[in-house]
Amino acid sequence: MRKILTVFLLLALILPTISRSQDIYPKIRLKFDTRFDFETRVPENKNLSTLSSIDGKYLNIILDGSINEKFSYNYRQRMILNGIDGYKSFFNATDWIYLTYKMNDNFSLSGGKQVVAIGGYEYDAAPIDQYFWSNFWNNVVCYQFGATLNYKSNDEKHNIGFQITNSPFTNKSMEGIYSYNLIWYGNMNWFNTIYSVNMVEYEKGHFINYIALGNKFNVGRFSLELDLMNRASGEQDNFFADYSLIGNLIYNVNSKLKIFGKAGHDENKAQIIGDNFAYDRFVLPGTRYNFCGLGVEYFPIKDSKDVRLHAYWATNNNEKQYNTFNIGLRWQMKVLER
């Protein structure tokens, strides 16, 4: 609790000073983003008990803005206490905090804690917007310190980024293993992409390669997000033996209501179960995971996404199989925007 009070105190000291400025810069936006759900899990095995609870899922502080026409910043902090979810410090609960330098209209350079640039629409979505997910998404460590050089096309429809970060497999300071990432965000109107090629060190000098192809097709009120990821170590002989396939079909009924159905499959048969060393630490050898679900989202405020109601059903092929039913609320509290 002392950590949360410290953040509020710092904001209380800084924001009035910023607000009194009459200059064009600095520009700033501060908001809180949170969600809570009622969830019940009904087992398919009658020997198991039904589980249910009301839980807070997320509480985020989001701060971003521009210092001047060349420098901007982005910051998102999860408010997590007492080491929940494995966090050991306040700073480890920082999703990202980075500074961006705009070189010109096409090139920019950013440095700090960032999202590791891996392709795919499921991976790209904010965790607060996810309801059920793939095995890879659930296990990947996606926030690391590093730097990114970005190129943006003149029509702003294409962005190519080259990034170097600490490896997602890093588990201690000064380990000296890194991830080298090349990503393309493309917008061809009816067809959008988030493609990446990644060389990720799992130990010094040894890499696993990701080829992640995120595709989005837009036809009328329908959108289909289709992700394909292949993972291959240099030590394995069989290509496309370790992969994930995820599809999300969305129907936008109107500006307030959307219906979606999502399904996915993770598989890793690149190694024998029980091998002493797993090249893929996020989708382990022997994994054959399926999941699917249906859901609805409703935005009650006209022309605003600040309040969202949701409901969904989901299931998977875990050893203990449950049908999960969930209803919840997400809202964004805008504190300052100028």
C-alpha positions, -999 to +999 in steps of 0.1 A: +000+000+000+029+024+007+040+020-029+006+030-043+005+061-019+040+071-031+028+070-068-002+092-059+019+116-040+044+120-069+015+126-093-001+151-070+032+171-069+039+169-107+006+173-123-004+208-110+029+222-122+023+207-157-013+219-158-003+255-152+019+256-183+003+275-212+028+263-238+020+238-265+044+214-248+045+193-227+015+173-238+003+147-213-024+121-208-030+102-175-056+076-169-064+045-148-076+013-165-092-015-145-115-045-149-133-069-126-152-101-134-176-127-120-164-161-131-178-196-126-161-228-137-183-258-142-164-291-144-171-318-170-161-344-144-189-347-119-163-356-092-150-321-093-166-291-077-179-259-094-157-229-087-167-192-087-156-158-075-157-121-081-122-109-089-103-077-098-083-086-129-062-055-136-055-020-122-031-001-145-017+035-144-011+047-180+009+079-185+021+092-219+028+124-236+053+147-255+081+167-239+086+186-271+083+180-309+111+155-308+108+136-275+078+116-262+073+090-235+051+061-226+045+044-192+022+017-179+023+004-144+004-025-130-006-020-093+004-053-079+011-058-042+028-085-020+045-103-048+013-114-065+020-132-098+056-136-090+065-099-090+092-091-064+093-053-067+073-023-078+095-017-109+091-054-120+054-047-123+061-020-149+049-032-183+067-005-202+085+028-197+104+042-226+115+074-243+111+080-280+132+103-301+116+114-335+145+118-359+122+129-388+088+121-403+099+085-411+124+074-384+123+072-346+144+056-319+131+044-285+147+030-255+136+016-221+114-012-210+092-022-240+070-050-254+092-076-271+083-072-308+067-105-316+040-107-343+004-119-340-029-102-331-034-122-299+001-113-286-004-076-297-036-071-277-035-056-242-039-083-215-070-064-202-087-071-235-080-109-235-105-134-220-091-168-230-058-175-248-032-198-262-005-216-242+022-194-257+004-162-248-001-174-212+036-182-207+057-158-227+075-130-208+068-101-231+082-070-214+120-064-215+145-036-216+159-027-250+159-003-279+139-001-311+146+017-344+113+023-363+106+033-399+071+046-408+061+050-444+050+084-457+013+073-459+016+060-423+002+026-434+034+006-428+058+005-398+089-016-397+108-020-365+142-035-356+146-042-319+172-056-295+161-065-260+170-087-232+159-123-240+124-133-227+143-163-212+164-140-190+159-149-153+187-129-136+206-096-141+238-096-162+229-129-179+240-115-213+214-132-235+193-111-260+165-112-285+168-097-320+134-088-335+122-076-368+085-066-371+062-053-398+028-036-391+010-033-424-023-017-433-038-026-467-073-016-457-091-049-460-059-068-450-036-059-421-005-076-408+017-080-378+046-101-390+078-108-372+110-128-374+128-132-340+161-148-329+158-154-292+187-166-271+177-192-245+213-195-234+245-179-245+251-185-282+220-207-286+188-194-302+152-204-309+137-187-340+101-174-342+083-167-374+050-151-363+024-142-390-005-121-377-032-116-404-064-096-401-091-096-428-118-070-428-150-076-448-180-054-440-188-058-404-167-090-401-131-092-391-110-123-389-077-124-370-056-154-380-022-159-362+003-185-372+036-189-352+064-214-359+091-219-333+123-238-342+157-242-325+189-247-344+193-280-326+161-296-339+157-311-373+119-310-378+104-277-390+068-268-381+069-293-352+065-265-326+037-240-335+006-221-325-025-214-346-051-190-334-083-176-350-106-149-338-138-141-358-154-107-348-188-094-359-194-057-352-232-055-348-230-017-344-207+009-328-217-004-293-219-042-297-196-069-310-198-107-309-167-129-313-156-165-314-120-175-308-102-208-310-066-220-310-041-248-309-006-251-295+016-280-302+052-290-296+064-323-309+099-311-317+114-329-287+106-361-267+087-355-235+112-357-206+143-345-225+167-330-201+167-296-219+137-279-235+145-255-263+111-240-261+104-229-225+070-213-232+053-242-251+069-273-235+076-305-254+046-328-255+021-299-254-010-304-274-034-277-262-068-267-277-091-239-265-122-222-278-149-198-267-176-174-276-182-139-262-199-105-265-187-070-257-210-040-252-200-003-249-229+016-233-215+052-239-220+065-274-187+071-293-166+060-264-147+028-253-142+040-217-168+016-203-171-020-215-194-048-204-185-084-215-197-119-212-182-151-225-180-189-224-147-208-229-133-243-226-101-262-233-086-297-232-067-294-199-066-325-178-092-310-154-117-297-180-141-269-170-166-248-189-159-212-179-187-186-178-177-150-171-193-116-170-174-084-162-168-047-165-138-027-176-136+011-173-110+038-179-108+068-156-093+098-174-075+120-149-057+145-172-055+151-209-041+183-224 
